[in-house]
């Protein structure tokens, strides 16, 4: 039985942010996004399709789309894409963390663990 609904994740090549959507025709929807025909993504084109899942009914697909748009879902997306492609897929949030100015904790050096003698040994 062919899939009827698709939940998909696009990544903007312009700002590297993700977009999660739901459609019946994956190729047509990707073409609409990249053609500037979708208001919510028009200013962020072009896009790459980085992940998709197929569903037999609208209810399951809609619930999955809702989850992927939540904070836990965004974490899942990042972890899943890193698992599939390696750590080269990064979110802009990760890049911001790396470019922050050093903090006091950055200057603390960790000392090697030293085994302490046991009393009575």
N, C-alpha and C positions, 0 to 999 in steps of 0.2 A: 504494500500500500504506500503510495507516494506521500511525502510530507505536504501538509496543507498550509502551515504557517511557519515562519522563520523569525527567530530573535537573532539580531545581528549586532555586531560591534564594529564601528568604523573608527579609524584614527585619522585625525586631520594631519596632513603633511605640513600644514602651515603653522599650527600651534601645538601639535602633538597630543592634544586632548582627545578623549574618547567620546563617541556618541552611541547610544544604545537605542535600537528601534525594533519594530515589529512589522512584518510584511508578509504577503502571500507570494510575491515574485521578487526574489532576491536580486537578480541581475537588473531588472527594471528599476528597482528602488535605488540601487547603487548608482545607476546612470542618472536618476533624478537628483540625487545628492550632488554628484560631480558636475551636473549640468546647471547647478544653481537654481533648481526648481523647488527646493525645500527651504521655506523661510528661515527655519531655526538653524540651518547649517550653511546658508548662502555665503556668509562672510568668512567661512573657514575652509573652503575648497582648496585643493583637491583632497580626497579621502582614499584610504586603503581599507578594504574589508579585511579585518584581522581575526575575526572569530564569528561563528554562527552555530545555531542549534536548530534542529527541525522538530516540529510538533504536529500531532494529528488533529488537535482541536484548539480553538481560539482561547478557551479559558486557561489551559495549561501554559500556552505561549504568553498570554497577557500577565499571568502571575509571575512567570520567569522574568519577563521584561521589567516588571515592577521591582522584583528583588534585585536585579542587576543595576538598577538605578539608585538603590539604597546604599548607605555607607558600607554595609557588609558585602553587598554585591560588587561595589567598586573594588574592595579588597580582593574579592574572589577573582575579578577580571585581571587585576594586576598579577596575582599569584599564578593564575592559569596561563596567562600569556608568557610569563617568565618561565614556567615549566615547559611550555611548548617550544619556545624559541630561545631560551637561555636568558640571562639577565640583561641582554641588550635592549629589551623592551622596557622602557622606563617612563614613568609619568613625570610631568613637569614638577610635581611636588618633590620627587626625589632630587631633581636637579637643583631646586631651590635650597634644599637641605645642604647639598654639597657646596653651594656657593656662599653660605652664610659666613660671617666673620667668626674667627675662633672664639670659643668661650673658655672660662676657667677650667672646665672639665677636659677640654682638649689638651691642656698643658700638663695634666696630671700623668705621671708615668707609673705604669703598673710594675710592681716589684715581683720578681719570680717567687713562686711558692717554695718555701724551705721547710723540709720535714723536721719537725721538732721532736727531740727525744722524749720517749714516754717515761714517766716516773716509775721506777721499779723494774726497768728493763736492763 
